Amino acid sequence: MSRSHKLEEHIQLTHNDLRIGMAGIHLDEYVAADGRQTQGVVAGLWLYMRDDPQLDRQEWVWPGSRLTIGKYAIEVVSVGEGAVEIVLTP
């Protein structure tokens, strides 16, 4: 079952064995899902798995980004002032 979460800067989301931190919201260039070079708002996500630290990492994300870590899929819905909205699917 997918769940929507709002990540606020410097506050950690904990979901079972997954922890997600977010910071560094700023304007930057990235390659959108359709392959176009785009300028927009991006954010840093810090991903941590409690029992599998080799999966821990930091990723820069923007609206439409999709990540996986362990058994979780993360879709970034929006990046705005002080917050990132994600959909988390176990």
ABEGO torsion letter per residue (X at the ends): XBBBBBBBBGBBBBBEABBBBBBGBBBBBBBBAAGBBBBBBBBBBBBBBAABAAABBBBBBBBGBBBBBEABBBBBABBBBGBBBBBBBX
